[in-house]
Amino acid sequence: MDKGRLGRWFAPGSRKRWEADSMSEMRVIGIRVEQPQNQPVLLLKETDGDRYLPIWIGQPEATAIVLEQQGVEPARPLTHDLIKNLITALGHTLREVRIVDLQEGTFYADLVFEDDLRISARPSDSVAIALRVGVPIYAEEAVLDEAGLVMPDEREDEVEKFKEFLESVSPDDFKATDG
């Protein structure tokens, strides 16, 4: 990962054009369902690290991510396919997706386009689009510091680690606390 190119672009005309960020590239491990609430959880893992980032998401976004990971092509475009098609048809290029913030248990992401354009989006939608377009996914170091988890016992496979993780956490674990 080229950490030197990661940062925050500012709008044209702004005196400040670029601010370096500390980011980690992430890969999508998959979607699991937390029981007994049947809540889908998107699990990302650092490409060059040991931290996992769990993000509780909605069922439609979970389905969109799973379908793309499995290579299923629907007869008609789903919402995230439509967004990919719109980006291309309008002549734009999505460069990357960034998970940029965590506030009171809610994650925030940016779609980063050419010409320094950023569009705020939910991480679930951003990841579904990133998988379709084939762009990298990054997470701010501050987000990983707050919500990233290191799973114990490196000998187990990722599915087993994720099952253990689901037994030990709840969505409340990621809500901001005063202090």
QUIJO-V26768 format. One record per residue. RES is the residue in one letter. PHI is phi in whole degrees, 0 to 359 (999 if undefined). OMEGA is omega in radians with two decimals (none if undefined). Layout:
BEGIN
res=RES phi=PHI omega=OMEGA
res=RES phi=PHI omega=OMEGA
END
This chain:
BEGIN
res=M phi=999 omega=-3.14
res=D phi=268 omega=-3.10
res=K phi=296 omega=-3.12
res=G phi=295 omega=-3.10
res=R phi=266 omega=-3.11
res=L phi=277 omega=3.12
res=G phi=169 omega=-3.09
res=R phi=246 omega=3.07
res=W phi=271 omega=3.13
res=F phi=249 omega=-3.05
res=A phi=300 omega=3.06
res=P phi=305 omega=-3.11
res=G phi=94 omega=3.10
res=S phi=289 omega=3.12
res=R phi=294 omega=-3.12
res=K phi=261 omega=-3.08
res=R phi=256 omega=-3.00
res=W phi=211 omega=3.07
res=E phi=227 omega=-3.09
res=A phi=292 omega=3.07
res=D phi=242 omega=3.00
res=S phi=260 omega=-3.06
res=M phi=231 omega=3.03
res=S phi=237 omega=3.06
res=E phi=286 omega=-3.08
res=M phi=240 omega=2.99
res=R phi=236 omega=-3.11
res=V phi=277 omega=3.05
res=I phi=280 omega=3.10
res=G phi=154 omega=3.13
res=I phi=244 omega=3.03
res=R phi=231 omega=3.14
res=V phi=247 omega=3.12
res=E phi=281 omega=3.10
res=Q phi=260 omega=0.06
res=P phi=270 omega=-3.07
res=Q phi=284 omega=-3.07
res=N phi=57 omega=-3.13
res=Q phi=266 omega=3.10
res=P phi=292 omega=3.11
res=V phi=234 omega=3.03
res=L phi=273 omega=-3.14
res=L phi=245 omega=3.07
res=L phi=250 omega=3.10
res=K phi=225 omega=3.07
res=E phi=302 omega=3.09
res=T phi=293 omega=-3.11
res=D phi=243 omega=-3.13
res=G phi=198 omega=-3.05
res=D phi=249 omega=-3.07
res=R phi=272 omega=3.04
res=Y phi=250 omega=3.11
res=L phi=235 omega=3.10
res=P phi=272 omega=3.12
res=I phi=228 omega=3.10
res=W phi=285 omega=-3.05
res=I phi=227 omega=3.12
res=G phi=277 omega=-3.11
res=Q phi=297 omega=-3.14
res=P phi=298 omega=3.13
res=E phi=291 omega=3.10
res=A phi=299 omega=3.12
res=T phi=298 omega=3.14
res=A phi=298 omega=3.13
res=I phi=292 omega=-3.13
res=V phi=297 omega=3.14
res=L phi=301 omega=3.14
res=E phi=293 omega=3.12
res=Q phi=297 omega=-3.12
res=Q phi=273 omega=3.11
res=G phi=74 omega=3.14
res=V phi=280 omega=3.10
res=E phi=253 omega=3.14
res=P phi=291 omega=-3.14
res=A phi=298 omega=3.10
res=R phi=237 omega=-3.10
res=P phi=295 omega=3.00
res=L phi=279 omega=-3.05
res=T phi=307 omega=-3.09
res=H phi=289 omega=3.03
res=D phi=292 omega=3.11
res=L phi=299 omega=3.13
res=I phi=298 omega=3.09
res=K phi=301 omega=-3.14
res=N phi=296 omega=3.11
res=L phi=295 omega=3.12
res=I phi=303 omega=-3.12
res=T phi=293 omega=-3.09
res=A phi=297 omega=-3.14
res=L phi=272 omega=3.04
res=G phi=78 omega=-3.14
res=H phi=258 omega=3.12
res=T phi=231 omega=3.03
res=L phi=280 omega=-3.11
res=R phi=272 omega=-3.07
res=E phi=191 omega=3.05
res=V phi=240 omega=-3.14
res=R phi=231 omega=2.98
res=I phi=269 omega=-2.87
res=V phi=252 omega=-3.06
res=D phi=201 omega=3.04
res=L phi=219 omega=-3.12
res=Q phi=229 omega=3.11
res=E phi=50 omega=3.09
res=G phi=83 omega=-3.14
res=T phi=251 omega=3.10
res=F phi=273 omega=3.10
res=Y phi=233 omega=-3.14
res=A phi=224 omega=3.05
res=D phi=235 omega=2.90
res=L phi=270 omega=-3.08
res=V phi=251 omega=-3.12
res=F phi=254 omega=3.04
res=E phi=298 omega=3.10
res=D phi=59 omega=3.03
res=D phi=64 omega=-3.10
res=L phi=274 omega=3.07
res=R phi=238 omega=3.06
res=I phi=236 omega=3.13
res=S phi=289 omega=-3.13
res=A phi=205 omega=3.05
res=R phi=289 omega=3.11
res=P phi=302 omega=-3.13
res=S phi=297 omega=3.09
res=D phi=294 omega=-3.12
res=S phi=300 omega=3.14
res=V phi=293 omega=3.11
res=A phi=301 omega=3.11
res=I phi=289 omega=3.14
res=A phi=302 omega=3.12
res=L phi=297 omega=-3.12
res=R phi=288 omega=-3.09
res=V phi=275 omega=3.14
res=G phi=83 omega=3.12
res=V phi=252 omega=-3.13
res=P phi=288 omega=3.10
res=I phi=243 omega=3.13
res=Y phi=237 omega=3.02
res=A phi=232 omega=3.06
res=E phi=300 omega=3.12
res=E phi=301 omega=3.14
res=A phi=298 omega=3.11
res=V phi=292 omega=3.11
res=L phi=295 omega=3.10
res=D phi=298 omega=-3.09
res=E phi=278 omega=-2.99
res=A phi=240 omega=-3.13
res=G phi=288 omega=-3.13
res=L phi=233 omega=2.99
res=V phi=260 omega=-3.11
res=M phi=275 omega=3.14
res=P phi=284 omega=3.02
res=D phi=62 omega=-3.11
res=E phi=298 omega=-3.11
res=R phi=284 omega=-3.14
res=E phi=284 omega=3.08
res=D phi=284 omega=-3.02
res=E phi=297 omega=-3.14
res=V phi=295 omega=3.13
res=E phi=296 omega=3.10
res=K phi=298 omega=-3.12
res=F phi=292 omega=3.09
res=K phi=299 omega=3.09
res=E phi=298 omega=3.13
res=F phi=300 omega=-3.10
res=L phi=297 omega=3.12
res=E phi=287 omega=-3.02
res=S phi=256 omega=-3.08
res=V phi=228 omega=3.04
res=S phi=219 omega=3.13
res=P phi=303 omega=3.14
res=D phi=297 omega=3.13
res=D phi=296 omega=-3.05
res=F phi=250 omega=3.08
res=K phi=276 omega=-3.13
res=A phi=294 omega=3.08
res=T phi=240 omega=3.07
res=D phi=284 omega=3.11
res=G phi=155 omega=none
END
